[in-house]
Amino acid sequence: RAFDRYRVEGHGRRDFELSGRRYISSVSSLNHLLDRKWSVLVVVPEDDFISFVVENVRKTLSMGLGVLALAAVLAALLIRQGLRADRDALRILERQAQLDAQSKAFGELAAHSTSLDAAQADAMAPVTEAVARASRVRRASIWHLMPGHEELFCVDCFDQETEGHTSGAILHRTEHPGLFDQLDSGEPFHSIDASRDEHLVSLLHSYLSPLGCHALLSVPMIVRGEVAGAIWLEDRTRQSEWPKQVESFTHAIANLLAMRAATRQAPGAPPGAAATTQPPDEVVTPDSTTSKTQSALAASHALGDIDPGLGARRAAAFMAKLARHADVDGGTGAEVIDCVAIMSLRFTDATALAELLTGDSKDTAISYLIRELEGAAAEHGLGYLKFLTDQVVAAVDPNEEAVQSAQRLADFALAVQGICERLFVGQHGALAFRIGMDIGPAIGSVIGAQRRAFNLWGEAAQQASAMADTSLSGAIQVTESVYQALKGRYLFQLRGHHYLEGVGEFSTYLLSGRL
């Protein structure tokens, strides 16, 4: 083909393709050299001229990329080493600060009284404050297990966020059986999320959660072979387990407290004998210097200091409603009750009540609940307990004094809350219940012909049901009347406001536990 093109086109350089391969042809005349009509025809593949260039470029590019990759790896290693060095330096500084804080805590412990007596709460305040700062947790508290091991009394608690001290809170075995079982074992226990621990779920709703905490570390104080109390570290939900150095530090503080407390007891005296002073009401102060003043103010509220204005308005409004109807107190035999405490328990998941209990038991959840609620009602002396579809209504004797009846029903409500929490947590389900409580006027009457029974209805029953319907899952919502009656003995959290016809707006609260 190259010769044919020469014959047609003459001398010169030409490119052509043959069988998928490119060629270069060149024809030059030798006439000027040999004085003859000779020509030189050269034909070579194009690859022979350019393949080495492509190969060299490829090798150069590969070497360049390799050098860049190596430089990137070396830079990454250098950065990683620098970050590790920075982290190690920061960890050393943090550890140094933690050791300094722990040394301060040991110093405070050595310099102050370590009696678990309620009267020594002010002396223990610097210790709890130093422990909280050294452990870097939200709250640190010291608890005393009262004689009989039925009550756990808070000697002092420090909150880093509010910079305040709390004392006087009391936890009861009947309300927190799982917690007391853990304490009785004499072993430390901890949880990064109390909502997943069936032993601590009652403590979560009544004590930890209202204060913004979910994680707990508890280390017991053993005095003369028996549990005398515990140190608690409380924090928000943690993403990892409690650090070992924090546990070791808390163990050391607990052991020192136990040793110092043991030396203050008389020889042969049982643990806790030096701490029999009656616990004061809970006091929250910005610093320990004002604890006594505010304690006196808190104690000045009488147990029965019910707001007369609210009670009078509710009674007047209720009687006004009755006046518009027939003689209620007359021919029908119904009786108007001026003040009665009523609790309503509302279940929010019907299918959860029909489930079988986990384990070998063949009981359903509702059977277990009825049995436990009847036992709790008998234990707290409640004679009025009715099961109505997905609702349980309980009330005290209408003839009982108002404040005493409110306290009895509040204890029962807390016990019911614990029963339901243990059931639903054990079933690995949501807290499918709500509790409401009210003190107010109602109507009572014996009803039925063949099987006569006493029944309550009216405003207090309606408001208790309304409190249950609008409460949070697993919580106890109460009216302002209940709060005014029990505010000196129980822990409340403001929830919102509720409107009642003829009365106006009043506050509602969440009942969290006893003080």
C-alpha positions in Angstrom: 0.0 0.0 0.0 2.9 2.4 0.7 4.4 1.7 -2.7 1.1 2.2 -4.4 0.6 5.6 -2.7 4.1 6.5 -3.8 3.4 5.7 -7.3 0.3 7.9 -7.2 1.4 10.7 -4.9 5.1 10.7 -5.4 7.8 11.4 -2.8 6.9 12.4 0.8 5.7 11.3 4.2 2.3 9.5 4.6 0.3 7.8 7.4 -2.0 4.9 6.8 -3.8 2.2 8.8 -3.7 -1.5 7.9 -5.4 -4.3 9.8 -6.1 -2.0 12.7 -2.6 -0.8 13.1 -1.2 2.5 12.1 2.0 2.8 9.9 4.3 5.7 8.8 5.8 5.6 5.3 8.4 7.9 3.9 9.8 8.0 0.3 12.9 10.0 -0.5 14.7 10.5 -3.9 18.4 9.7 -4.2 18.8 11.5 -7.5 20.8 14.4 -6.0 23.2 11.9 -4.5 23.7 9.2 -7.1 22.5 11.0 -10.2 20.1 8.2 -10.7 16.3 7.9 -10.5 16.4 5.8 -7.3 14.2 6.3 -4.3 14.2 5.0 -0.7 10.9 3.7 0.8 10.8 3.3 4.6 7.7 1.8 6.3 7.5 1.4 10.1 4.7 0.9 12.6 3.8 4.1 14.5 4.1 2.3 17.9 7.8 2.0 17.4 8.1 5.8 17.7 5.6 6.7 20.5 5.2 3.6 22.7 8.3 4.4 24.8 7.0 7.9 25.4 3.6 6.6 26.7 5.5 4.0 28.9 7.7 6.7 30.4 4.8 8.9 31.2 3.0 6.0 32.8 6.0 5.1 34.9 6.5 8.7 35.9 2.9 9.1 36.9 3.0 5.9 39.0 6.1 7.1 40.7 4.6 10.5 41.4 1.4 9.0 42.8 3.5 6.6 45.0 5.5 9.5 46.4 2.3 11.5 47.1 0.7 8.4 48.9 3.9 7.9 50.9 3.9 11.6 51.9 0.2 11.4 52.8 0.8 8.3 55.0 3.8 9.9 56.7 1.8 13.1 57.3 -1.2 11.1 58.7 1.2 9.3 61.0 2.7 12.5 62.1 -0.7 14.1 62.8 -1.9 11.0 64.6 1.2 11.0 66.8 0.7 14.7 67.5 -3.0 14.2 68.4 -2.0 11.2 70.6 0.6 13.3 72.3 -2.0 16.1 72.9 -4.5 13.6 74.2 -1.9 12.1 76.5 -0.9 15.5 77.8 -4.6 16.5 78.3 -5.2 13.2 80.1 -2.2 13.8 82.3 -3.5 17.3 83.1 -7.0 16.0 83.8 -5.7 13.2 86.0 -3.5 15.7 87.8 -6.6 17.9 88.4 -8.6 14.9 89.5 -5.8 13.8 91.9 -5.7 17.4 93.3 -9.5 17.3 93.8 -9.4 13.9 95.4 -6.6 15.1 97.7 -8.9 18.0 98.6 -11.7 15.6 99.3 -9.6 13.5 101.6 -8.5 16.7 103.3 -12.1 17.8 103.8 -12.9 14.4 105.2 -10.1 14.6 107.7 -10.9 18.1 108.7 -14.7 17.7 109.3 -16.9 15.5 111.4 -17.9 12.3 109.8 -20.9 11.4 111.9 -23.9 10.2 110.0 -26.1 12.1 112.5 -28.8 14.3 110.8 -27.5 17.2 112.9 -24.1 16.9 111.2 -25.4 17.7 107.6 -23.7 21.0 107.5 -20.4 19.4 108.5 -20.7 16.9 105.7 -21.5 19.5 103.1 -17.8 20.2 102.2 -17.2 16.5 101.8 -20.0 15.9 99.3 -19.0 19.0 97.4 -15.3 17.8 97.2 -16.4 14.3 96.1 -18.7 15.7 93.4 -16.0 17.9 92.0 -13.3 15.2 92.2 -15.5 12.7 90.4 -16.9 15.2 87.9 -20.5 14.1 88.3 -23.7 16.0 88.6 -24.5 15.1 92.2 -22.7 13.4 95.1 -24.6 12.4 98.3 -24.1 10.6 101.6 -27.0 8.4 102.8 -27.6 6.8 106.2 -29.5 3.5 106.6 -31.7 4.1 109.6 -32.1 1.6 112.4 -34.3 -1.2 111.3 -33.1 -0.8 107.7 -36.5 0.4 106.5 -35.5 3.9 105.7 -32.6 5.5 103.9 -31.9 9.1 105.0 -29.9 11.7 103.0 -27.3 13.3 105.3 -26.2 15.7 102.5 -26.3 16.0 98.7 -24.4 18.5 96.6 -25.5 19.4 93.1 -22.8 20.9 90.9 -25.2 22.6 88.5 -27.2 24.5 91.1 -24.3 24.8 93.5 -26.7 23.8 96.3 -26.9 21.3 99.1 -29.9 19.1 99.8 -30.5 17.2 103.0 -33.4 15.3 104.7 -34.8 13.2 101.9 -36.0 9.8 103.0 -36.4 6.7 100.8 -38.6 3.8 102.2 -38.1 0.1 101.7 -41.8 -0.3 100.8 -41.4 2.1 97.9 -38.0 0.9 96.7 -37.6 -2.8 97.6 -35.2 -3.5 94.8 -32.9 -0.7 95.9 -32.9 -1.8 99.5 -32.2 -5.4 98.4 -29.1 -4.1 96.7 -28.0 -2.2 99.7 -28.6 -5.1 102.1 -26.2 -7.2 100.0 -23.3 -5.0 101.1 -21.9 -4.9 97.6 -21.4 -1.8 95.4 -23.7 -1.5 92.4 -23.9 0.9 89.5 -25.9 1.6 86.4 -25.3 3.8 83.4 -29.1 4.0 82.7 -31.4 3.3 85.7 -34.4 2.9 83.3 -33.0 -0.4 82.2 -32.4 -1.7 85.8 -35.5 -3.2 87.4 -33.9 -2.7 90.9 -33.6 1.1 90.3 -36.6 2.0 88.1 -38.7 3.1 91.1 -35.8 5.3 92.3 -35.4 6.7 88.7 -39.0 8.1 88.6 -39.2 9.3 92.2 -35.7 10.7 92.8 -33.2 10.6 89.9 -35.2 11.6 86.8 -36.9 14.8 88.4 -33.3 16.0 89.1 -32.0 15.3 85.6 -30.0 12.2 86.5 -30.1 8.6 85.1 -26.8 7.1 86.0 -26.0 5.9 89.6 -22.9 4.6 91.4 -23.6 3.4 94.9 -20.8 2.3 97.3 -21.8 1.0 100.7 -20.3 2.1 104.1 -19.7 -1.0 106.2 -19.5 -0.3 110.0 -18.7 -3.2 112.3 -19.7 -5.7 109.6 -23.1 -4.1 108.8 -24.3 -1.7 106.1 -24.6 1.7 107.8 -25.2 3.8 104.6 -23.8 4.5 101.2 -22.2 7.1 99.0 -24.0 7.9 95.8 -22.7 9.5 92.6 -25.5 10.6 90.3 -25.0 11.8 86.7 -26.8 12.1 83.4 -27.0 9.0 81.2 -23.5 7.8 80.5 -22.3 6.4 77.2 -19.8 4.1 78.9 -19.2 2.4 82.3 -18.2 4.3 85.4 -14.4 4.8 85.3 -12.4 2.5 87.5 -10.5 5.4 89.2 -13.8 7.0 90.2 -15.0 3.7 91.7 -11.7 3.2 93.6 -11.9 6.8 94.9 -15.5 6.4 96.0 -14.5 3.1 97.7 -11.7 4.9 99.6 -14.1 7.7 100.7 -16.7 5.2 101.9 -14.1 3.2 103.8 -12.8 6.3 105.5 -16.3 7.4 106.4 -17.1 4.0 107.8 -13.8 3.9 109.9 -14.4 7.4 111.3 -18.1 6.6 112.0 -17.1 3.3 113.8 -14.7 5.2 116.1 -17.6 7.5 117.2 -19.8 4.6 118.3 -19.7 3.4 121.8 -18.1 -0.1 122.2 -20.7 -2.7 121.5 -23.2 -0.3 120.1 -24.9 -1.3 116.9 -24.2 0.5 113.7 -26.2 3.7 113.5 -26.6 4.1 117.2 -24.9 7.5 117.1 -27.3 8.7 114.5 -30.8 8.5 115.9 -31.7 12.1 115.6 -35.0 12.6 113.8 -34.3 13.8 110.2 -35.3 17.4 109.4 -37.4 18.5 106.4 -35.5 18.7 103.1 -33.7 22.0 102.6 -32.1 23.3 99.4 -29.7 26.2 99.8 -27.2 27.9 97.6 -24.5 27.3 100.3 -24.3 25.5 103.6 -24.2 28.7 105.7 -28.0 29.2 105.2 -29.1 25.6 105.7 -30.3 26.1 109.3 -32.4 29.2 108.5 -34.2 27.7 105.6 -34.7 24.4 107.5 -36.5 26.3 110.1 -38.7 28.0 107.5 -39.5 24.6 105.9 -40.3 23.1 109.2 -42.7 26.0 110.0 -45.2 24.7 107.5 -47.7 22.5 109.4 -48.7 19.2 107.9 -52.3 20.3 107.5 -51.7 23.7 106.1 -54.2 23.4 103.2 -55.0 26.5 101.2 -58.4 27.5 102.7 -59.2 29.6 99.6 -58.9 26.8 97.1 -60.8 24.3 99.3 -63.6 26.8 100.0 -63.9 27.7 96.3 -64.2 24.0 95.3 -66.7 23.2 98.0 -68.8 26.3 97.1 -68.8 25.5 93.4 -69.7 21.8 94.1 -72.6 22.8 96.3 -73.8 25.3 93.8 -74.0 22.4 91.2 -75.9 20.3 93.7 -78.3 23.1 94.5 -79.5 23.1 90.8 -80.7 19.5 91.2 -83.0 17.6 93.4 -82.4 17.0 97.1 -79.2 15.0 96.9 -78.8 14.6 100.7 -82.5 13.7 101.1 -84.7 11.1 99.4 -82.1 9.4 97.3 -80.0 8.5 100.3 -76.8 9.9 98.7 -74.4 11.7 101.0 -72.4 14.8 100.2 -68.8 14.3 101.4 -66.9 17.6 102.1 -63.4 16.2 101.5 -62.2 12.8 100.5 -58.9 11.6 98.9 -59.3 9.6 95.7 -56.7 8.0 93.4 -57.3 6.9 89.8 -54.9 4.4 88.0 -55.3 4.4 84.2 -53.8 1.7 82.0 -52.9 2.9 78.5 -52.2 -0.4 76.7 -54.9 -3.1 76.9 -52.7 -5.7 75.1 -49.9 -5.3 77.7 -52.4 -6.4 80.4 -53.3 -9.5 78.6 -49.7 -10.8 78.1 -48.4 -13.7 80.1 -45.7 -13.0 82.6 -42.1 -13.9 81.7 -40.8 -17.1 83.2 -42.7 -20.2 84.2 -45.7 -18.3 85.6 -49.0 -18.8 83.8 -50.4 -15.6 85.2 -51.4 -12.7 83.0 -50.2 -9.2 83.7 -53.7 -8.1 84.9 -54.0 -11.0 87.3 -50.6 -10.1 88.8 -51.6 -6.5 89.1 -55.0 -7.2 90.8 -53.3 -9.5 93.3 -50.6 -7.0 94.1 -52.9 -4.0 94.2 -55.3 -5.8 96.6 -52.3 -6.7 98.8 -51.0 -3.1 98.8 -54.5 -1.7 99.6 -54.8 -4.1 102.6 -51.3 -3.1 103.8 -52.2 0.7 103.6 -55.6 0.2 105.2 -57.7 1.1 102.1 -61.1 -0.4 102.0 -62.3 1.2 98.7 -60.7 -0.4 95.6 -62.7 -0.8 92.4 -61.6 -2.1 89.0 -63.4 -0.5 86.1 -62.3 -1.7 82.6 -58.9 -0.1 82.2 -59.1 2.0 85.4 -58.6 1.3 89.1 -60.1 3.7 91.6 -59.0 3.8 95.3 -60.1 6.0 98.2 -59.7 6.2 101.9 -62.5 6.2 104.5 -64.4 9.5 104.0 -64.7 9.8 107.8 -60.9 9.9 108.2 -59.2 13.3 108.7 -58.3 15.0 105.4 -54.6 15.3 105.7 -54.1 11.9 107.2 -56.2 10.3 104.5 -54.2 12.2 101.8 -50.9 10.9 103.3 -52.2 7.4 103.4 -53.4 7.5 99.8 -50.2 9.1 98.6 -48.2 6.2 100.2 -50.5 3.8 98.4 -50.1 5.6 95.1 -46.3 5.4 95.4 -46.6 1.7 96.2 -48.9 1.2 93.1 -46.3 3.1 91.0 -43.6 0.7 92.2 -45.7 -2.4 91.5 -46.6 -1.2 87.9 -43.0 -0.2 87.2 -41.6 -3.6 88.3 -44.2 -5.4 86.1 -43.7 -3.4 82.9 -39.9 -3.2 83.2 -39.8 -7.0 83.9 -41.9 -7.5 80.7 -39.5 -5.2 78.8 -42.3 -2.9 77.8 -43.2 0.7 78.1 -44.7 2.2 81.3 -48.3 1.8 80.2 -50.0 3.4 83.1 -50.8 6.8 84.6 -51.9 7.8 88.1 -54.0 10.8 89.2 -54.9 11.9 92.7 -57.2 14.6 94.2 -58.7 15.7 97.5 -62.1 17.4 97.3 -65.8 17.1 97.6 -67.7 14.0 96.4 -70.9 12.1 96.7 -71.1 8.7 98.2 -74.0 6.2 98.4 -74.7 2.5 98.9 -76.0 1.1 95.6 -77.4 -2.2 94.3 -80.2 -4.4 95.5 -78.9 -8.0 95.6 -75.2 -7.1 96.1 -75.0 -3.8 97.8 -71.8 -1.8 97.7 -70.6 1.7 98.5 -69.8 3.9 95.5 -68.1 7.3 95.2 -68.5 9.8 92.4 -68.5 13.5 91.9 -65.9 16.2 91.6 -63.0 14.5 93.5 -63.4 11.3 91.5 -63.7 13.3 88.2 -60.5 15.3 89.0 -58.6 12.2 90.0 -59.5 10.6 86.7 -58.6 13.8 84.8 -55.2 13.9 86.5 -54.6 10.3 85.4 -55.7 11.0 81.8 -53.3 14.0 81.5 -50.4 12.6 83.5 -47.1 11.5 82.1 -46.5 7.7 81.5 -45.5 6.1 84.7 -46.0 9.3 86.7 -48.4 10.4 89.5 -50.1 13.7 88.8 -51.9 15.5 91.7 -54.0 18.6 92.1 -53.0 21.7 94.0 -55.2 20.5 96.9 -53.0 17.4 97.4 -49.9 19.5 97.1 -51.0 22.0 99.8 -51.8 19.1 102.1 -48.6 17.1 101.6 -45.9 19.6 100.5 -44.0 19.3 103.8 -43.7 15.5 103.6 -43.4 14.6 99.9 -41.3 15.7 96.9 -43.3 17.5 94.2 -42.5 18.9 90.8 -44.7 21.6 89.2 -46.4 20.2 86.0 -48.8 22.8 84.7 -52.2 24.3 85.3 -55.8 23.0 85.2 -59.1 24.8 84.9 -62.2 23.8 86.9 -65.6 25.4 86.3 -66.7 27.6 89.1 -63.3 27.5 90.7 -60.8 28.8 88.1 -57.3 27.8 87.4 -55.1 25.8 89.8 -51.7 24.2 89.6 -51.0 20.5 89.1 -47.9 18.7 90.3 -46.0 15.4 89.8 -45.6 13.4 93.1 -42.1 11.9 93.1 -41.7 10.4 96.6 -41.4 11.0 100.3 -39.0 13.5 101.9 
